[in-house]
Amino acid sequence: MTLYGVGLGPGEADLVTVRGKRVLENADVVYSPGRLSRSVALEHVSEETIGDLDFPMTKDEAKLRTAWKAAAAEIAPNAREGDAAFVTLGDPNVYSTFGHLRRTLEAFHPDVDLEIVPGVSAVTAFATALGVEIEAGAGLSLREAANGAAPTGPDRMILFKVTDAPATHEGLVDAGYDVTYGRRLFMEQGETLVTADPSALADRDYYTLAYAEKRDLEIDSATAAFARDGGSVDGSSASDDHERT
Ligand SMILES: C[S@@+](CC[C@H](N)C(=O)[O-])C[C@H]1O[C@@H](n2cnc3c(N)ncnc32)[C@H](O)[C@@H]1O
């Protein structure tokens, strides 16, 4: 049958897609790579459906390869005999552990059928959570900013893995960016925080991202003129409008 890579979205149970929920409910076994994805999956399936996988907390590539080979060996027979699901937060194809599993299965168990159910990624959910509009025609780059890194270059960036917000902030501000941070956005687990103050994020939390935009960036869209000119583009001002209503 099939192994489904299911994107769970950012963390709130009702941000799982209708398709993702259906696949989870019909799966014989549901695997998760971590505590948070497991707790979201448990909002949709019972504890008995959850399969056990052991992932070491290491960056040692040899140990990681061994762990993924073991995970694939556990999952493959279940995905041949029935339907299995492997859940990840966000989307399975964006900065996700599912990529390791897919490559390992393709190398060692190529007969396993794979299907991916996309999820709401933090790459897009951040815009609503931070009240940012990425207007049509604008560019947006995804970068990683772990351990105080401050990548620069693009006009607009979304930065993942902001684990040292004060250090990242200093680098970005020096390079001419305005920065807003989002922690645990659309997540049931832990406190959601949106702030431009990096000292509010001094404690390390892996689920922290940043949106950086070059200062004084010109927004080029037909209706942007309304915001710049206070509504006077068609000859009337915002205060005139206010007086008329
Ligand atoms: C390994 S990436 C996983 C991305 C995920 N696959 C997705 O599509 O959203 C993890 C990073 O994404 C960001 N992230 C993911 N979910 C988040 C959330 N709900 N709130 C804030 N940041 C989040 C954080 O920067 C975190 O370090």
PDBQT file of the ligand as one rigid body, heavy atoms in Angstrom, charges set to zero:
ROOT
HETATM    1  C1  LIG A 301      13.214  22.272  10.682  1.00  0.00    +0.000 C 
HETATM    2  S1  LIG A 301      12.192  23.666  10.348  1.00  0.00    +0.000 S 
HETATM    3  C2  LIG A 301      10.662  22.869   9.978  1.00  0.00    +0.000 C 
HETATM    4  C3  LIG A 301       9.800  23.673   9.058  1.00  0.00    +0.000 C 
HETATM    5  C4  LIG A 301       8.459  23.008   8.776  1.00  0.00    +0.000 C 
HETATM    6  N1  LIG A 301       8.638  21.792   7.992  1.00  0.00    +0.000 N 
HETATM    7  C5  LIG A 301       7.512  23.948   8.053  1.00  0.00    +0.000 C 
HETATM    8  O1  LIG A 301       7.220  23.729   6.873  1.00  0.00    +0.000 OA
HETATM    9  O2  LIG A 301       7.061  24.910   8.686  1.00  0.00    +0.000 OA
HETATM   10  C6  LIG A 301      11.953  24.270  11.959  1.00  0.00    +0.000 C 
HETATM   11  C7  LIG A 301      11.991  25.792  12.034  1.00  0.00    +0.000 C 
HETATM   12  O3  LIG A 301      10.820  26.321  11.454  1.00  0.00    +0.000 OA
HETATM   13  C8  LIG A 301      10.354  27.426  12.202  1.00  0.00    +0.000 C 
HETATM   14  N2  LIG A 301       9.011  27.095  12.692  1.00  0.00    +0.000 N 
HETATM   15  C9  LIG A 301       8.321  25.991  12.390  1.00  0.00    +0.000 A 
HETATM   16  N3  LIG A 301       7.096  26.032  12.945  1.00  0.00    +0.000 NA
HETATM   17  C10 LIG A 301       7.027  27.204  13.624  1.00  0.00    +0.000 A 
HETATM   18  C11 LIG A 301       6.009  27.828  14.400  1.00  0.00    +0.000 A 
HETATM   19  N4  LIG A 301       4.820  27.257  14.579  1.00  0.00    +0.000 N 
HETATM   20  N5  LIG A 301       6.273  29.033  14.948  1.00  0.00    +0.000 NA
HETATM   21  C12 LIG A 301       7.462  29.625  14.750  1.00  0.00    +0.000 A 
HETATM   22  N6  LIG A 301       8.463  29.076  14.038  1.00  0.00    +0.000 NA
HETATM   23  C13 LIG A 301       8.243  27.887  13.465  1.00  0.00    +0.000 A 
HETATM   24  C14 LIG A 301      11.337  27.663  13.339  1.00  0.00    +0.000 C 
HETATM   25  O4  LIG A 301      12.248  28.664  12.936  1.00  0.00    +0.000 OA
HETATM   26  C15 LIG A 301      12.020  26.305  13.438  1.00  0.00    +0.000 C 
HETATM   27  O5  LIG A 301      13.351  26.448  13.905  1.00  0.00    +0.000 OA
ENDROOT
TORSDOF 0
